[in-house]
């Protein structure tokens, strides 16, 4: 059974940092791309960042570029999201997801391309 478990969320003041982790099990981690999405209250789920199977290719939503960094440790079956310079608008539930891709470099960006999801971790940024 495939499982994705996020951790690292919490309450932080504006300008602060958090590092989210997503531990996976049940499938060969290096065989799939990983992504982070978020959903704020009353809003649709939105793409945050994704990383290809080899860890070299990454993609970010424009508003996160320069503030967020996605990385992965294939030996530990874990993907990370380092979030710096957090803003109140970053408040949301953050989800990690995995996508089966044939290419080492493919970076899926649409939610429907991902086949397994975690339960989410709450990030709250106070002003």
Backbone as JSON, one array per atom type, in Angstrom:
{
  "sequence": "XXXXXXXXXXXXXXXXXXXXXXXXXXXXXXXXXXXXXXXXXXXXXXXXXXXXXXXXXXXXXXXXXXXXXXXXXXXXXXXXXXXXXXXXXXXXXXXXXXXXXXXXXXXXXXXXXXXXXXXXXXXXXXX",
  "N": [[0.85, -1.2, 0.0], [0.58, 2.15, -0.89], [1.86, 4.94, 0.77], [1.9, 8.32, 1.76], [3.22, 10.64, 3.89], [2.99, 13.67, 5.33], [4.88, 16.14, 7.16], [5.99, 18.69, 9.47], [4.63, 21.07, 9.3], [3.08, 24.02, 10.76], [2.72, 26.85, 13.02], [3.88, 30.01, 12.18], [5.58, 33.16, 12.21], [5.18, 35.93, 9.94], [7.69, 36.2, 7.49], [9.21, 34.22, 8.51], [10.44, 30.77, 8.51], [9.8, 27.44, 7.35], [10.21, 23.89, 7.15], [8.98, 21.45, 5.24], [8.33, 17.96, 5.2], [7.95, 14.9, 3.41], [7.34, 11.72, 3.76], [7.57, 8.63, 2.12], [6.19, 5.41, 1.29], [5.82, 2.02, 0.15], [6.2, 1.95, -2.58], [8.63, 2.15, -5.25], [10.57, 4.76, -4.64], [12.27, 6.29, -6.27], [11.19, 6.02, -8.73], [9.24, 7.79, -9.39], [7.98, 11.11, -9.96], [7.73, 13.92, -7.73], [5.49, 16.11, -6.07], [4.39, 19.24, -4.62], [1.46, 20.64, -3.37], [-1.01, 23.1, -2.45], [-3.77, 24.16, -0.42], [-5.8, 26.72, 0.38], [-8.21, 28.03, 2.74], [-11.43, 28.09, 1.35], [-10.48, 28.24, -1.21], [-9.27, 26.9, -4.35], [-7.29, 23.93, -4.79], [-3.84, 24.43, -5.34], [-0.94, 24.29, -7.43], [2.37, 24.04, -6.16], [5.17, 23.28, -6.23], [7.4, 21.04, -7.97], [9.37, 18.09, -8.49], [11.58, 16.25, -10.49], [12.24, 12.74, -11.18], [14.99, 12.3, -10.98], [15.85, 14.31, -9.4], [17.13, 16.54, -10.34], [15.71, 18.22, -12.0], [13.4, 20.79, -11.55], [10.43, 22.59, -10.74], [8.65, 25.58, -10.16], [5.81, 27.4, -8.97], [5.36, 30.76, -9.97], [5.06, 32.65, -7.87], [6.33, 31.46, -5.78], [8.94, 31.17, -6.43], [12.32, 31.57, -5.58], [11.71, 31.77, -2.91], [10.79, 29.3, -2.0], [12.07, 25.97, -1.87], [12.35, 22.91, -3.39], [13.29, 19.57, -2.76], [14.76, 16.28, -2.86], [15.4, 13.14, -1.28], [16.43, 10.3, -2.33], [17.42, 8.05, -1.13], [16.26, 8.07, 1.33], [13.64, 8.03, 0.77], [12.12, 10.38, 0.72], [10.68, 13.6, 0.27], [11.23, 17.1, 0.29], [10.19, 20.4, 1.28], [11.44, 23.41, 1.49], [10.62, 26.37, 2.96], [10.91, 29.75, 2.87], [10.89, 33.2, 3.98], [8.15, 33.52, 4.57], [4.73, 34.35, 4.01], [1.57, 35.75, 5.07], [-0.29, 35.01, 3.12], [0.58, 32.54, 2.38], [-0.57, 30.76, 4.02], [-2.1, 27.69, 4.39], [-3.26, 24.32, 3.76], [-0.82, 22.01, 3.11], [0.02, 19.68, 0.66], [1.66, 16.68, -0.29], [2.44, 14.81, -3.23], [2.62, 12.02, -5.49], [3.76, 11.06, -8.73], [3.64, 8.88, -11.41], [6.11, 8.64, -13.77], [7.61, 8.28, -16.99], [9.95, 9.41, -17.84], [13.08, 10.56, -16.52], [13.21, 13.24, -16.09], [10.77, 14.5, -16.31], [8.32, 16.78, -15.14], [5.51, 16.84, -13.61], [2.71, 19.06, -13.45], [0.04, 19.39, -13.12], [-2.69, 18.6, -11.01], [-4.15, 16.32, -11.64], [-2.34, 14.65, -12.79], [-1.05, 13.36, -10.82], [-0.96, 10.47, -8.8], [-1.0, 9.49, -6.2], [-1.6, 10.74, -2.95], [-0.78, 12.63, 0.0], [-2.1, 13.26, 3.33], [-1.94, 15.84, 4.11], [-0.54, 18.81, 5.64], [-0.86, 21.4, 7.97], [-0.09, 24.77, 7.44], [0.39, 27.78, 8.93], [0.65, 31.2, 8.72], [1.32, 33.96, 10.53], [0.58, 37.47, 10.72]],
  "CA": [[0.0, 0.0, 0.0], [1.37, 3.38, -1.0], [1.55, 5.95, 1.78], [2.65, 9.56, 1.8], [2.94, 11.27, 5.17], [3.64, 14.99, 5.46], [5.17, 16.65, 8.5], [6.76, 19.93, 9.48], [3.8, 22.26, 9.3], [2.91, 24.67, 12.05], [2.45, 28.29, 13.06], [5.11, 30.79, 12.07], [5.33, 34.57, 11.91], [5.57, 36.38, 8.61], [9.13, 36.31, 7.35], [9.84, 33.03, 9.05], [10.7, 29.62, 7.64], [9.4, 26.09, 7.73], [10.65, 22.84, 6.23], [8.04, 20.34, 5.18], [8.85, 16.68, 4.75], [6.94, 13.94, 2.99], [7.92, 10.38, 3.75], [6.75, 7.74, 1.31], [6.42, 3.98, 1.41], [4.93, 1.2, -0.65], [6.58, 1.89, -3.99], [10.02, 2.57, -5.44], [10.52, 6.22, -4.6], [13.01, 6.9, -7.38], [10.46, 5.78, -9.97], [8.18, 8.76, -9.64], [8.16, 12.52, -9.64], [7.02, 14.34, -6.52], [5.01, 17.5, -6.12], [3.71, 19.85, -3.48], [0.3, 21.48, -3.66], [-1.57, 23.67, -1.25], [-5.16, 24.6, -0.52], [-6.2, 27.66, 1.41], [-9.66, 27.99, 2.98], [-12.27, 28.73, 0.34], [-9.8, 28.34, -2.5], [-8.96, 25.63, -4.99], [-5.92, 23.43, -4.59], [-2.94, 25.0, -6.33], [0.4, 23.72, -7.55], [3.43, 24.81, -5.52], [6.48, 22.92, -6.78], [7.56, 19.63, -8.28], [10.74, 17.67, -8.75], [11.64, 15.04, -11.28], [12.74, 11.53, -10.54], [16.42, 12.35, -10.69], [16.13, 15.39, -8.46], [17.83, 17.67, -10.97], [14.74, 19.1, -12.63], [12.43, 21.31, -10.6], [9.57, 23.65, -11.27], [7.94, 26.3, -9.1], [4.89, 28.47, -9.3], [6.1, 32.01, -9.97], [5.01, 33.35, -6.59], [7.17, 30.75, -4.83], [10.33, 31.18, -6.86], [13.21, 32.35, -4.73], [11.34, 31.61, -1.5], [10.6, 27.88, -1.71], [13.0, 25.05, -2.52], [11.97, 21.51, -3.3], [14.41, 18.65, -2.89], [14.38, 14.91, -2.53], [16.45, 12.22, -0.86], [15.93, 9.01, -2.79], [17.85, 7.02, -0.19], [15.37, 8.12, 2.49], [12.25, 8.02, 0.28], [11.52, 11.59, 1.28], [10.76, 14.85, -0.46], [11.2, 18.23, 1.21], [9.87, 21.73, 0.78], [11.96, 24.47, 2.36], [9.85, 27.59, 2.72], [11.49, 30.91, 3.52], [10.19, 34.47, 3.77], [6.73, 33.17, 4.5], [3.76, 35.44, 4.05], [0.24, 35.28, 5.5], [-0.97, 34.38, 1.98], [1.05, 31.16, 2.25], [-1.36, 29.93, 4.92], [-2.84, 26.67, 3.65], [-2.87, 22.93, 3.98], [0.13, 21.62, 2.08], [-0.06, 18.27, 0.33], [2.62, 16.12, -1.23], [1.83, 13.85, -4.13], [3.57, 11.32, -6.36], [3.3, 10.85, -10.09], [4.42, 7.94, -12.2], [6.6, 9.24, -15.02], [8.57, 7.45, -17.71], [11.2, 10.14, -17.97], [13.73, 11.0, -15.29], [13.18, 14.69, -15.99], [9.41, 15.02, -16.41], [7.85, 17.44, -13.93], [4.07, 17.08, -13.72], [2.26, 20.26, -12.76], [-1.4, 19.34, -12.91], [-3.07, 17.67, -9.95], [-4.66, 15.06, -12.19], [-1.21, 13.82, -13.19], [-0.53, 12.7, -9.63], [-1.83, 9.35, -8.49], [-1.1, 9.26, -4.76], [-1.56, 11.98, -2.18], [-0.76, 12.59, 1.44], [-3.27, 13.83, 3.99], [-1.74, 17.27, 4.25], [-0.05, 19.4, 6.87], [-1.31, 22.79, 8.04], [0.9, 25.84, 7.61], [-0.27, 29.03, 9.26], [1.6, 32.29, 8.82], [0.67, 35.1, 11.17], [1.13, 38.77, 10.3]],
  "C": [[0.88, 1.24, 0.0], [0.91, 4.37, 0.07], [2.47, 7.14, 1.63], [2.25, 10.28, 3.08], [3.73, 12.57, 5.28], [3.87, 15.32, 6.93], [5.9, 17.97, 8.36], [5.94, 21.2, 9.45], [3.69, 22.85, 10.69], [2.58, 26.13, 11.9], [3.77, 29.04, 13.05], [4.74, 32.24, 11.78], [5.78, 34.9, 10.49], [7.07, 36.64, 8.56], [9.89, 35.1, 7.84], [9.96, 31.92, 8.03], [10.13, 28.34, 8.23], [9.96, 25.11, 6.7], [9.67, 21.69, 6.33], [8.75, 19.09, 4.67], [7.69, 15.8, 4.34], [7.63, 12.59, 2.85], [7.0, 9.43, 3.0], [7.12, 6.28, 1.58], [5.48, 3.25, 0.46], [5.23, 1.17, -2.14], [8.01, 2.38, -4.1], [10.07, 4.07, -5.64], [11.16, 6.85, -5.82], [12.3, 6.73, -8.72], [9.4, 6.83, -10.26], [8.59, 10.17, -9.24], [7.32, 12.85, -8.41], [6.62, 15.8, -6.64], [4.44, 17.93, -4.79], [2.6, 20.75, -4.01], [-0.16, 22.09, -2.35], [-3.01, 24.1, -1.5], [-5.48, 25.47, 0.67], [-7.71, 27.6, 1.6], [-10.43, 28.74, 1.9], [-11.66, 28.84, -1.03], [-9.54, 26.94, -3.07], [-7.52, 25.22, -4.67], [-5.04, 23.98, -5.71], [-1.58, 24.32, -6.28], [1.42, 24.64, -6.88], [4.77, 24.54, -6.2], [6.5, 21.44, -7.08], [9.01, 19.35, -8.63], [10.72, 16.36, -9.5], [12.29, 13.89, -10.54], [14.2, 11.62, -10.15], [16.81, 13.47, -9.76], [16.77, 16.62, -9.08], [16.85, 18.68, -11.56], [13.66, 19.48, -11.63], [11.61, 22.39, -11.27], [8.79, 24.25, -10.11], [6.89, 27.22, -9.7], [5.62, 29.79, -9.11], [6.15, 32.68, -8.59], [5.88, 32.69, -5.53], [8.66, 30.77, -5.21], [11.17, 32.08, -5.98], [12.9, 32.24, -3.26], [11.26, 30.14, -1.1], [11.63, 27.06, -2.48], [12.52, 23.63, -2.3], [13.21, 20.66, -3.5], [13.93, 17.25, -2.53], [15.62, 14.12, -2.13], [15.95, 10.82, -1.22], [16.34, 7.87, -1.85], [16.91, 6.94, 1.02], [13.9, 8.15, 2.08], [11.47, 9.24, 0.76], [11.71, 12.77, 0.35], [10.56, 15.98, 0.55], [10.72, 19.5, 0.49], [10.35, 22.74, 1.81], [11.26, 25.76, 1.99], [10.42, 28.73, 3.54], [10.67, 32.15, 3.22], [8.68, 34.26, 3.65], [5.85, 34.39, 4.69], [2.42, 34.9, 4.55], [-0.52, 34.58, 4.36], [-0.5, 32.94, 1.74], [0.29, 30.22, 3.18], [-2.25, 28.98, 4.12], [-2.52, 25.3, 4.22], [-1.99, 22.53, 2.8], [0.11, 20.1, 1.91], [1.13, 17.86, -0.54], [1.9, 15.05, -2.05], [2.91, 13.22, -5.0], [2.93, 11.04, -7.7], [4.22, 9.87, -10.79], [4.82, 8.6, -13.51], [7.6, 8.3, -15.66], [9.94, 8.1, -17.73], [11.76, 10.52, -16.61], [13.53, 12.49, -15.05], [11.78, 15.28, -16.05], [8.97, 15.6, -15.07], [6.36, 17.71, -14.09], [3.65, 18.29, -12.91], [0.77, 20.24, -12.44], [-1.73, 18.27, -11.87], [-3.5, 16.31, -10.5], [-3.55, 14.14, -12.69], [-0.63, 13.02, -12.02], [-1.5, 11.61, -9.18], [-1.92, 9.0, -7.01], [-0.85, 10.57, -4.02], [-1.43, 11.7, -0.69], [-2.01, 13.26, 2.01], [-3.12, 15.31, 4.26], [-1.21, 17.67, 5.61], [-0.37, 20.89, 6.85], [-0.12, 23.72, 8.25], [0.11, 27.12, 7.84], [0.77, 30.11, 9.48], [0.87, 33.5, 9.39], [1.36, 36.4, 10.75], [1.69, 39.55, 11.47]]
}
